[in-house]
Every structure is written in C-alpha cells, then in structure tokens.
Amino acid sequence: MNPARGEAELRCGDACWTLRPTFEALVAAEDEVGPLFGLVERAAEGRLSVAEMVALLWHCLSGERPERGAFGEAVVAAGVANVLPAVRAVLAQVLAGR
C-alpha cells in the first residue's frame, strides 16, 4: 500500500485489500453510482448507502477482484464502522484530485 498514491487498506475479517482510486476506477464507480461529488455530499450528510459504499470500494480494488457479491457480503460482515475509514480515504482522494 502506498498512501502517497492515494492507496488505502480495507480489512474485512481475514481479508485485506488495497484500494487504489485511479482515474479508471473512479470513472467506473461514477458510471454506476452517479457523480462522485454527489456521493461525497451524501456521505457528509450520512446518506451513503451500503450499495454505494460497496460499489465505490469494489471499483477501487487493486489487483484481482473477488466476486462482487462475496465482496459485498464481506463488507457488510465487517460492519460499516470498520469500512468507513477506507471509504473516507477514497472520498478524500476524489476531493483532493490526486
């Protein structure tokens, strides 16, 4: 993991993934969930859905991605409180424009 490149770590139980919010990953997430600045606003208002979190994180996974449903289950099993630091890190990269 390289924080200088905007990477973050996501731990869900025994699984650990590196998140890399590349331009390509963010465009794919935006295609799915809509404008990312709207996502940032919903997150700030506490209205970010689990589906939006999973979509954003899944698109930002570095390397081989797990099956989307299994990834979503792992995120839910880990709990929103445990996943929020990774979500915040990715959204911070959106705002920072790195």
Residue pairs with C-beta under 8 A, 6 or more apart in sequence:
1 7
1 8
1 9
1 18
5 20
5 98
6 20
6 21
6 89
6 93
6 96
6 98
7 18
7 19
7 20
7 62
8 18
8 19
8 85
8 86
8 89
8 90
9 16
9 17
9 18
9 19
9 86
10 16
10 17
10 18
10 19
10 57
10 83
10 86
11 78
11 82
12 74
12 75
12 77
12 78
12 82
12 83
13 74
13 77
13 78
15 66
15 74
17 61
17 62
17 63
18 61
18 62
18 63
19 57
19 60
19 61
19 62
19 86
19 89
19 90
20 60
20 61
20 62
21 60
21 90
21 93
21 94
22 60
25 59
25 60
26 36
26 59
26 60
26 94
28 59
29 36
29 55
29 56
29 59
29 60
30 36
32 55
32 59
33 39
33 52
33 55
33 56
36 91
36 94
37 94
39 48
39 52
39 56
39 91
39 94
40 91
40 94
40 95
42 48
42 52
43 87
43 91
48 87
50 72
50 75
50 76
50 80
51 72
53 75
53 80
53 83
53 87
54 68
54 71
54 72
54 75
56 87
56 90
56 91
57 71
57 75
57 83
57 86
57 87
57 90
58 65
58 68
58 71
58 72
60 90
61 71
65 71
66 74
75 83
